[in-house]
Amino acid sequence: MNNKLITPLFLFTLAVSFLAISASCSKPETPVEKRPESTMPSGPLIDTGLTASGNFRKEIESINNPEELARLGDKYFENNRYPEAIEAYEKTLKLNPKDADTYNDLGLAFHYTAKPEKAVETLRKGTEVDPSFQRVWLSLGFVLAATGKGEEAKPALNKTVALDPNSTQGVEAKRLLGLINTH
C-alpha cells in the first residue's frame, strides 16, 4: 500500500498527545488511558463524500478491494470517525492479512477509541507481519507511552530509531525517548 495521507495528521496528533502526556508524567499512578479531547483537531469537518454514518456498514460491505477499503478507513480516520475506520480496517485485514500499514492504522484507531489493550495487540501484530515497517514500531511505542507504559515503550521506540534514525519516524522516536527518559 502506498504512503497514506494520514501520516502528517498522525505525526501532529502524536506530538500533541505526547506533550499532554509529558505534562502529566509527574503522576505515574494515573496513566493516560485515552487521547485527551484537547488534542483532537478542531473546526468543521471537510465533506469527503463519506456516506452518512448510519449507512457506513453498507458502504464497507460493498467494497471488496483491500486498497480501496483502506483508503475508506483513512477517510473515516481523518474525520475522527474511528469506529467506522475500525470496521473498514478490520475488513481490509480479512482480505489482506499481510498489510502492516493497516495494522498500524487499526491500532491507532483502537487507541483513539480508548481501547489500549486492543491497540497494543494490533500494533504488535503489525510488527510481526512486517518487522521492517518503521511506522508501526513508532505507533506501538507511542501508544505504550501514552498509556503510562514508558518503560515498555522504549524497545519499540529504539527499534524505530534502529531502522532509520534520520527518517521522520526515527527523529520522532528519539524525541519521544528523550521525553520518557526525563520523566
N, C-alpha and C positions, 0 to 999 in steps of 0.2 A: 504494500500500500504506500502511496506517495506521502510526502510530508503533509501534515494536516494544518489547516488554518488555525487550529486551536492552540498551537504552540505558543504564540505570543500571549494569548489570554491566560494560558496555563502558567507561564513564567511570571506574569504580572500577579496573578492570584497567589502563586507560590510565594512570591516576595512579600506581598501584603499580609498573607496569612502567617508567614513565619515571623514577621515583625510583631504581629499581635501576640504570637506565642512567646516570643522573646520577652515581651513586656510582662508576661505572666509567669515566667520561669522561676521567679523567686518563691513560688508556692508549688513545689513539686508534688505535694499531696493532692492537688486539684488539677489533674491534667485536662487539657482542652480536648473535648470529645467531638466537637464539630466545628466547622468553619464559622467564625463569628459573623453575624449579619452585616457588620460594618465593612467586611471585605468583599461583599458581593457587589458586582458592577451595578451602578445606579443609572437611572434615566429610563426613557421609554425603550422598549424592545423594538428592534427593526423587524419589519414584516419580511420574513424569509420564505413565505409561501407555504409554511407548515400547515398541515391540516389542523382544524380546531381540536383542542385537547381531547374531547370525547371520542373523536374518530381516529386517534393516533394508532390504535391497535390494528384497525383495518388497513391503514397506510403501511404499517410494518409488515403485516401479514401478506400484503400484496407484492412485496419485494422479495425476490429470491437470489439476488446478486449480492454477495457479501460486501463488495466495494461500495455499491450503492447504499446498502444498509448502514455501513459505517459512516458514510457521508451524511445520511439522515440522522444518525445518532449524534454526529458532530453538530448538526444544526440545532438539535434539541439541547445539547450540552451548552453551546454558545449562548443559548437563550435561557439558561438556568432551569431548563425543564429536565432535571436529572432522572426522575422516574421513567420518562419516555425514552431518554437516552439509554438507560439501563436495558430496557426491553429491546431496543434496536441493536445494541452491542451484544446482548446475550444471543440473539438470533444470528448475528454475524458470526459469532464464535461457534455456533452449532454448524454453520455452513463451512467455516474455515477455522478450525481449532488451532492452527499454527500461526495465527495473526497476533504477534506480541504487541503491536501498536493498539489493537482493540482491547487487549487485556489491560494495557496502561489506561486507556480512556475509561473502561468499565470500572477499574479500581478507583479512579478519581471520582467518578460519578457516585460510587458507593460511599466514598469519603464525604462528599458534599451532601449526602442524604443521611449522614450520621450513622453509618454502618461501618465502623472502623475495622471490625474483625473480617468482614467480607472484603473490604478494601485491601487489607494486607494479604489475605488469602489469594485474591485475584491477581494482585501485583506480583506476588511470589510465583504464581503460575506463569505469568508473563516472563519472569526472569529464567524460568526453566525452559520455556518454549524457545526463547532466543537470548542466551546469556550475553550476547554482544550488543543488545539493544540498550543503549545508554539511557534513554529517557525513562524506561520502566524502572531502572535502578534508582534514578533520581526521584521518581514519584514514590517508590517504596520508602526511601529514606525520608522524604518529606512527610508522608502520612504517618510513619512511625514517630517522627519528631513532633508532629502536630498533635499526636495523641499522648504526648508525655513520655515517650519511649526513646529518649535521645541516645542512650547507650546502644539500643537495638538498631537505631538508625545509622550509626557510624559505619558499620560494614557495607551497607548499601551505598552510602554516600562515598565511601572510599573506593568502592568498585566503580562508581560513576567517574570519579577522578582518574582512576587507573585506565579506563577505556579511552579517554581523551581529555587530558587536563585543560586543554585550550579551547575546547568547544563551549558553546553556551551552557550546556548541561554541566560540563566539568567545572566551569567557573562558578556556577550557581551552587554546585555541590561543595566546593571549597568554602564558599561564603557561609553556607548552612553549617558546615563542620565547625567553622570559626565561632558561629553563634552558639552551637551546642557546647563547645569547649569553654566558652566564657561564662556559662551558667551552671 
